[in-house]
Amino acid sequence: MQLAFIGPDMTGKSNIAEALASKLNIPVFKNSGEWKTKLDSPDYFLNLLRYGGPFLMDFMRQTKSPVILDRFYPCELVYARAFDRETDNKVVDWMDKSFAEIGGKFILCVRKDYSGLIDDQYPDSLPTPVLEKLDKFYREFKDQTSCDILLLETDDQDLNKQLNKIILFLNKEL
């Protein structure tokens, strides 16, 4: 199983991914370089998409190792649009086709209300209107991807309920 958690900041992706990983005994991979860069550093994210993405995809395809990814290529697409930075749609399209071919699935974490949320890493760069814009772009990606995707509303912060929805979504694979 290759599963990726995506969605705007402050939607619980990391907490839910960790809880699911613990429940299913599957490792979580989160790129730690994300925290060592700034949102206004487009070369890092674009290069990660162009070179790191295909490398990770080949690793998953060849090893067939189950993994839960905390963020993946849709995040680069969405954040590039939201922050008006360069991206590579050709690579995104290839990644999407490749992820679908290996049975990759997405959990898209969203909220109905982003007001009052303050990002712990980038409090000035992610005010409510930016989070709402990210949400819009992720929902658009949901309608364009070739992969199975679960839209998971996380406003209630009910981890057990969220995990149950994910398990139902994944049931045929488990």
N, C-alpha and C positions, 0 to 999 in steps of 0.2 A: 504494500500500500504506500503510495506517495500522495501525501496530503499537504496542502499549503493553506495557511491562514493569511488572509489579506483583509484590508479595510483601513479606514482612517485611524489616526492616532487616537488613543483614549477609548477604544472600543473593547478592550479586554483580550485582544488576540493572544498576547504572550501568556497571560494567566490561564486562559482556556486551553491553549496548546499544551502547556506544561501539565495541566490536570488530565487532559486526554492521553498524553504520552505516558503518564504514570499509570493510568487505568489500563492502557493497552500494552504497556511495556515496549514502547517504540520510542527511539530517540528523537529529540527535537534539535533542529539545526537553526540557529539564528546567527546571521553575519555580524560578528562583533565590530567589524570595521565601520558599521553604520554609526556607531556612537563616537567614533574617533574622527568623524568628518562633520562638516556643517552643511545645512540644507542648501547653501549657496555655492557648493562645490560640485558643479555639474560634471566635471571630468571623471570624478570618482564613480558616480552612479552610472554614467554612460559606459565607461570602461568595464564596470562590473557586469552590466547587461551584455555587452558585446563579447567579453572574454570569459568572465566567470560563469555566466548563465549557461552557455553551451557546454562548458567543462562539467558543471554540476549535472546537467541533463544527461551527458554521456555516462557519468558515474552512476546515476540512478538507472539508466537503461541497461548498462552492462552488469551491475551488481544485483539489480532487482531488490536491493535492500529497502525494507520499509523505513520510511522517515516522515516526520512531521516538520514541515518548513514554516518558520515564523517569518513571513514575508517572502515574496518571490517576484518574478518579472512583471506582473501586473502593477506592482507598487511603483516600479520605475516609470511605467507608462503613465499612470495616474498622477504621480507627483511631478513629472516633467510637464504635463499639461497644466497642472494647478500653479506651478511656479514659473511657467513659460520658459522652460529650458529645453535644450536639444535632447532628443531621444532617437532611437533607431527602430522605426516601426517594422522594418523588414525582419530584424532579429526578434522582436516581440511576436510577430506572426509565426516565425519558425519555432520559437519556444512554445507558443500555444499549441501548434500542431503536434510538436514532439511530446509535450506533456500529455496531451489527449491520447496519443498513440500508446503511451505506457500506462494509461488508465489513471492519470493524475486527476485529483479532485481538489476543489477549493471550498473553504469555509470563508464566506464573506461576512465579516463582523461589521455591523452598522448600528447606529442609534437613531431613534426618532427625533431626539432632542440633544443638541450639542452645546446648548447654552450653559455657561458657568464652568465648563471644563477648562482646565489649565494644564498644558502639557509639561511634564517634569523635565524634559530635555530641551525643548524649544518654546518656552512660554510666550515669547514675543512673536514668533513666526507662525504660530498655529492658533490664532483667535477663532472664535465661533464661525465667522463667515468663511474662513479657509477650510475648516473642518467640514462645513456643509458643502463646499465646492468639491472637496475630495470625495465625500459621500456620493455626490451626483456622478462624478467620473467613474467611481467603482461600480455604481449601478449600471452605467452605460457599458462597462466592460462585461458585466454579468450577462448582458444580452448579446455580446459579440463573441465570447469565448466558445471554443469547441469542447471544453471540459465540463464535466458535471460540477455543479456549484450549488451550495446551500447558502441561502441568505439567512443569517442569524442575527436577529435583533437582540441587543445586549443591554438595553436600558435598565431592565429589572435586576441585573447583576446576580441572577440566580444560577450559579454555576452548575448545580445538579440538573436543572431543567435544560440548560444549554448543552450539557454533555449528553443527556438523553436524546435530544434532537439530533445531535451529531451521530450518535450510535445508530439511530433509526436510519439516517441518511446513508451511513456506511454499512448497514446490516448485511446487504448482499455480499459485501466483500469480506466481512468478518466471519 
